[in-house]
Amino acid sequence: MIFLQFAIYGILGLTYLGLALGYIPGLRMNRATIALVGSGFLIALGVLNLQEAWQAIDANTIVFLLSMMVVNANLSYAGFFRRSLSVILSITRSPLGLLMALTFGSGILSAFFLNDTLALVFTPLTLSLTQALGLNPIPYLLAIAGATNIGSVATLSGNPQNILIGSFSGISYLEFLRVLTPVALVGLVIQVILLWLLYPDVRSVKPCEQVTVGNQRIFKPLFKKTLVITIGLLIAFTVGLPLGESALVAASLLLITRRIKPQRILQKVDWNLLVMFSGLFILTKVTQKLNLLQPFTHAINSAASFLGVTVVLSNLISNVPAVLLLHPLVSPGDTKYWLLLAAGSTLAGNLTLFGSVANLIVVEAAADLGYKLTFWEHLRFGAPLTVCTLVIVYLWVH
């Protein structure tokens, strides 16, 4: 019995350590396989049976996330994000103007479309743009990374952890938007100020050469269809229709097509993320069954301590596992704590380079094109940004 308990706690601890690191030393495993393997071993040890594990997976969250990925993939293939960046950059041609346009443009778009998608699409385009204009790309890369995190705070569809909270809390799309949009907008303003202070080169208001972002090919029939369905989906969200069902209907309509092979859309779906979510649901059920959440129960005694625990856990084990670990401590009707959990877990992602997937996407995409964004370069920007935005969240929501 003692050996069994040691094995259970050992596997659970090793799994969460792997999730925090993103790998297991000496093995080729990512967060998805770590979560899945850890869940499999815990089921084999009898902590849960297969039926309990299956029931632990929240179908509404998985369907919502999968459907939004299909919508995002169609928007990407249609040329929506490239056209959006082109429109954003047509507004101004100065270094400071470009910084502001990228910050607010990517921030606003990430409120309605998954922030990871925006980071993935905007990073190579931004690098091409800054290279053509002879600008230092680092502040603009930081702008993309920070703004996609901050902007995604505003809505339930902005990032995976908000999608989770929407499934668990019952908060309406409009109520969430009403409360957290001011936080996102003020956060974007603070980001611009910080980058202005840290990088003197971006302060210039002198126009650069004509700004272009390369091939602007738009697939008009797909573009129009996708845009109409996406607008319909956002309307469904705002009038209070169920999030998961609405997103599934939109994705289903987009998959009925003669214009694009289904393989191309399904290749854009982040199956790793869906597998990781499923494994994390099972791990969360295990922690509940073993009563391992008890040490965190003091965190709901005050808003400040709860926000602090959320931030720490989000940086230790990443924001999605942190939300899954903490959500059982929040009652469904406690809107204030749900909002603190959503905003805290998202804004904590700006603290370090490894705090969010969006940050890592920007770093990896930049590295592939020969640009290095270091941990310390990000930290001197991310730390003050995180502190300022978290203080605003606490004062505003509390």
C-alpha positions, 0 to 999 in steps of 0.5 A: 500500500505504501509503495502504491501511494508512493508511485501515485504521488511520484507519477503525479508530481513528475507529470506536473514537473514535466508540464512546468518544464515542457519536457522530460529530460532525456525523453522526446515528450511534449506537454501533450504526451506528458499529460496523456502518459501521466493520466494513463499511469494513474488510471493503471494504478487504480486512482480512477477507472477508465469510465471516471477518466472519460467523464472527467473530460469536459466535452463542452470545452473540447468542442468549443476549442476545436471549433474555434481552431477550425474557424481560425484556420478558415480565416487564415487560409482566406487571408483575413489575418494578413489583410487585417495586418495590412489595414492596421499598417496602412494607418501609419508609417512611423516607428511609434505609429507602427508600434501602436498599430501592432499593439492595438491591432493584434490586441483587439483581434486576439480578443475575438480569435485565439491569441496563439493564432494571432502570434503565429500569423503576425510574427513572420509578417512583423519580422518581414516588415521591420527587416524591410524598413531597417527597424530593430525587430525586438520591440515589435516582437515584444509588442505582438507577444504582450498584446496578444496576451493582454487583448485576449483577456477581454473575451471568453473566446480569446484564449484556451483558459478563458474558454475553460472558464466560460465552460465552468462559470456560466458567465455570459459572453457580454458580461465577461466582455463588459468587465474585462475590456477596460483592463485589456485596453489600459494594459495595451496603453501601458505596454506602449508606454513601457516599450517607448521607455525601454527602446528609444528607437521606437519614439520616432514619429518620422514616416518610414518608407512605404509599408508593405507586408508582401503578397496580399492574396485574398480568396474572395469566396472563402473570405466572404463566407468565412467572414459572414459565418464568423460575424454570425458566431460573434453575434451568437456569443453576444446574445447569450447562445451556448458557446460550445454549440454555437462554435460547433455550428459555425465550424460545421458550416465552414467545413461544408465547402468545395474550395479547400481540402479538409486535410488542410483545415484539419492540419491547422487544428492543434491536436496536441493542445486538445490531447493536453487538455484531455489529459489535464482534465483527468489529472485535475480529477485525480488531484480532487480525488486525492484531496490535494487541493486542500493547501490552496483552499486558503487562497479563496479567503481574499481576492489578493491571495487568490490572484497571487496563487493564480499568478504563481501557479500559472508561471510554475505549471502554465496557465491552462493547468493552473486554471484546471487545478484551481477551478474546483475551489471557485463556486459557479456563481462567484463571478468576481473570483472567476474573473480574477482567475481568468485575468490573473492566469492570462496576464501572468503569461507576460511575466516570463518568456515561458509564461504563455504559448503565445510568447514561445510562438513568437520566440520560435518563429523569430529564431527560425528567421535568425532573430534572438529574443532572450529571456532577460530581454523579455523579462525587463519588459514583461515583469513591469507590464505584468505587475501593472496590469495585475494591480489594475485587475485587482483594483477594477474587479475587486 
